[in-house]
Amino acid sequence: MKFKPFVILGIATLLVVGCTRQVSSNQANTETTPTVNVTAQNTTSAEKTGVFKSAETPTQGMVKFITEKGQRYLEFDQNFKTNRGPDLFVILYRNSTVPVSGIKEKDYIRIARLQKTSGTQRYAIPSNVKLEDFKSVAVWCRAFNATFGYAPLAS
């Protein structure tokens, strides 16, 4: 009777050890992380460009629109930098200057969540967006309706 707990413990240990998967250190890791290629292969010249200006927070860098294989993109350069914040989005704004706060929904469209607060990044522009209707790109905090920075666009 005193051996029964040891037998149960032994069986449980065998089950746990036998059912765990071992990964050999020689085994290749097949998991890959998706990346966005931001090289200028198969691109046309920049359609519109802009330099970021600070609004609510210091923001710097350049933005340009490019077309690659028929898809339009908005691309921030390697010098892009802004502050962290909650709920940050990249938007297109109808005027060349963007208010620091209180923008109205009819005056902008959201392109995507901001990927990161510095460095090169690219955003696909939906095909139904008419770029000629927008005069600036902005980094905008939806939670506080605050513009972190914006770039007036020039052709």
Secondary structure, 3 states (H helix, E strand, C coil): CCCHHHHHHHHHHHHHHHHCCCCCCCCCCCCCCCCCCCCCCCECCCCCEEECEECCCCCECEEEEEEECCEEEEEECCCCECCCCCCEEEEEECCCCCCCECCCHHHEEEEEECCCCECCEEEECCCCCCHHHCCEEEEEECCCCEEEEEEEEEC
